[in-house]
């Protein structure tokens, strides 16, 4: 609830409210579904499938909307893509090691990292209400996890915190340097470039077994990845809109 209130407070518009509620609802389904899929394939295989499907989704969206694939912000997008690759791998490793509920709740720390980066590095104004709601959300999540889970997996916790930190850093760079780029174009380049390091890491661990995935396993992760692509695209779109609104009001 704290995350929803924080998102609403940050965006203060109908689109932001609806996206916040929809995001939480879809995420609640996404985490358990991925956990089921990870019983059949490795976390890095799942990360590669999600990245590939997200890339295909971005291509379809760009083709249907007849938008150009070109951008003048390729250098920052390369940096964001490498960060995104590690974030995605950390996400699936955390889901492999942790309970879906615990992984989801700890993943709310994205809000904490995003606010801190926005305040200290992007020099954006953060209201007292936002800080309070963020603290309520994070502390509430940790208290729930501590009260319900006794078997802590420290490595899994580190992976989920690494995931949220990497995503927050990547989003901050995107907001600073790529705010003028269409969200679908941003998603296309991020997934295209980040696919390479994910495949390199996967093949270095499992060799060619990395590519052995059954059609059922691929389709299952692919369907769930479409939800992830939607959330990613909408998060980028709304964050860019929020930054433009801040710049307009500051001017």
N, C-alpha and C positions, 0 to 999 in steps of 0.2 A: 504493500500500500504506500509506503514511503517513497518508493521509486516512481509510482504513478503520480503522486502529489508533486514530487520534485520536477517531473517532466512537464506536468501541467503548469506549475509555477514558472518554469523556464520559458515555455512557449506561449502560454496565455492565449490560445486560439483553439477553435473547434477541431482543426486538423490534428493539432498536437495531442489533444485529449483523446480523440478516437484512436490515434496511432499508439499512444501509451497503453490504453486498455487492450487493444488488439495485440500489441507486442507481447504483453505479459501473458495473454491467453495462449498465443501460439508458442511462446517459449515454454510454457507449462507442459505442452504436448511434445515439443521438440526434444527436450532433455531425456525423458524416458524412452522415446522412440529410438534415439541414437544409441542409448545404452543397450537396447535390445539388439540393434544392428552390430554393435561391437562384440557380441558373443560369437559372431561368425567371421569377422575380418579384423585386421589390425587397425589401431587408431590412425596410423599414417596413411593406410589405404583409404580409410573413410575420409580423411582430410583431402586426399587427392581427388576422390570422387566428388566431394562437395564442391571443390574448387573448379573442377571440370564442368560440372552441371551449372554452376553459377556463371561460368564463362559463356556457356552455350545460351543460357537464359538472357544474358546481357546482349549477346549477338542478335538473338531473335527480337528483343525489344528495340534495338537500334535499327534493325532492318524494317520492322513493321512501322516504326515511327519515321523512317526514311531520314535518319540523322547520320551525320558524318562520324567516322571513327577517328578522325584526326584530332590532335590536341597539341598545344604549345607547351604543356606542363609535363613533359615526359620525364625529366630528371627527378622532380619530387615524387612522381608516381612510381618510379623505380624504387626509391627509398621506402615509400609506403608499402609497396608490394612485398619487399623482403621482410619488413616488419610484420605484415599480414600473414606471410607464410609461417613464421614462427608462432604467431598468435593462434593460427588455426591448428597447428600441430599441438600446441600446449592445451588448447581447448579439448581436443579429442583424447589426449593422454589423461587429462584430468577426469573426463567422463569415464574413461576405462578404469581408473583407479578409485574413483569416488562414487558415492551414492548420487543419483540424479538430483535429489532434493538439496543435498549439501553442495554439489557443484553449482547448481542454479543460484542458491542463496549467496554463496561466496562470489559468484559472478557479478552480483550487484555492486561489487566494489569498483566496477567500471565507472560508475557515477562519481565515486570519490576521486579516482585518478583523473577523470576528465575535468572535473571542477578544479582540481589542484593545478593541472597543466594549463587550463584556461586562465586561471588567476595569476599564476606565477610566471608563465612563459608567454602566453598570448596577451597578457595585460588586459583581460576582459573583466568587466565588473561582475562580481558575484554577490548577490544580496544576502543579508543575514538569514532570511527565510530559507534560501537555498542551502546554506551551510547547515542550518538546523535540521531541515528535512533530510539532507544527505546523512548526517550523523545518526538520526533516528533510524533510517533505513539500514545503514551498515551495522550499527550496534544491535538492532533488532535481529538482523540476520545471524550475527555471530552468537547471540544469546540463544536463538532457536536451535542452531546447530549444536551448541555446547550442551543444551538440555536434552536433545534427542539422540545425539550420536556420541558413543563412548570410544569407539574404535577409530581413532584419527589416523589418517594416512598423510604424513607430513609431505611426502613427495607429491602426492595428488594435490594437496593444498597449495604447494609452491607452483605447480603447473597451472592451476586455475587463477592464481594471482598473477602469474606471468602472462597468461592469456589476456586478462583484463587490462594489465599495464600496457602490453604491446598494442592492443586495440585502441586504447586511449591515446597513446603516442601517435599511432597512425592516423587516427581521426583528427588530432590536433594539427598535424602537418597538412592534412587534406584541407582543413578549414582555413589554414593560413595561406597556403600556396595554390590551392586548386578550387577555391570557392566559385570561380567563374566557369568551371568545367561542368558539363552536363553529368548528373549522377550516374546515368547508364554508361556513359563513356568512362567515367572514373572506375566504375565497377568492372568494366570490360578490361581495362589495362591492369588493374590490380590483380584480377583473377588470372589473366593471361601470363603475367610476369611471375606471380607467386607460385604458379603451377610448377615451374622449373625447379626451384630449390626443394619443393616438397617431394618431387619425383627423385631428385638426386639423393636426398636424405633417405627416402624409402628404399631405393635400390642399393644404397650402401649398407643398409641394415639387413634386408631380406634378399638381396640379389634379384634374380628374375622372378622369384616367387612373389615379389611385390605386385606383379601384373596378373597373378592368378586370382581372379574374382569371378564367381558364378553370376549368371544373368540375374538371378533372384537377389543376390547380395547387392549388385550394382543398382538395380531398380529400386530396392528398398531405401538405400542411402540417397539415391537420386531424388526420389519423391520428397523425402524429408529435407533435402538440400534446397528444393524450390522455395520452401518456407524461409530458409536461411537467406536465400538470395533476395526475397521480398523484404525481409527485415533489414538486411544490409543496405539495400537501395533506398528504402524509406528513411533509414537512419541518416545516411549521407545527405539525402535530399532535404530533410528537415533541419539538420545541423547547418547546412549551407544557408538555408532560408533564415535561420535564427541569427547567424553571423551577419547577414546583410541587414537584418532589422536593427541589430545593435549598432552597426556602423552608421545606419541612417539616423538613428536617434542621437548618437554621439555627435554627428555633424550638426 
